[in-house]
């Protein structure tokens, strides 16, 4: 069962390749689905980033991922 403000398995399957491309180098990234669920939690609840529950990871990491995705031209094209 999917929690409140969390993306379903079907929804994740549809966007996974766009949001979470395979990583070939560098430090392993935090789970993209968990980051997206954290972003949804903040945006839907209206809470501050610093109030993000720990289950989504560090608030600063989730916020950095939000900014990265917000500024990504590929994702901007999808929302247009």
N, C-alpha and C positions, 0 to 999 in steps of 0.2 A: 504494500500500500504506500502510495506517495503522500508525503506530508504536505501541509499547507505551504503554498508558495514554492513548491518543488516541481521540477519538470518530470513528466512521466517517462517510462522506458521507451514508449513509442515516440514521444516528442524528442527525446535525446537521440534516438536512432536517426531521426530525420536531419538533425543539425550537427551531429557529432563530427562529421568530416570537415565541416566549415569552421566550427568553433575550436576543435581540438585536432589540428593536423599532427601527423606523426613527428616526433622530435628525434633528430639524429645526433645532435651534439649538445654539450653543456649539462648543467645540473638538471636532474629530473624535475619536471614541473609538478606543482600541486594538481590534484584532480580537477580537471576543467568542469566537470558536472557539479562538483561540490562548490566550486567558485561561482558558477552560474546560479545555483540555488541560493547561495549567500547574497548575490546581487539582487535576485528576485525578492528575497526576504526584506532587504533594506528598502528597496523601491516600493514594494507593496505595503509594508508595515508603516512606512514613514519615519522609521527610527533613524538615529544617527549611526554612521558607520562604526563608531566606537562601541555601540551597543549590540553589535552583531554577535549572536551566540557562538560559542567556541566550536561547536560541531562543524561550522563552515570553514574553520581555519582562522588565521590571524586577520583581523579587520583590515590591516594595511595591505596585506597581500590581495584580499578580495577587492579592495578599492583600486589597487594598482591594475588588476586584471580588468576591472570595469572601465577604467580610463583607457587602457590599451584597446579593448574591444570597441569602446565608444569612438575612438579616433581611427579605427581600421577602415580604410576605404571600401574594402570588400563587404564588410558588414553594413556599411552605410548604404551601399547599392541594394542590398537585400531588403532593407527597411523602406526604401523609396518606392 
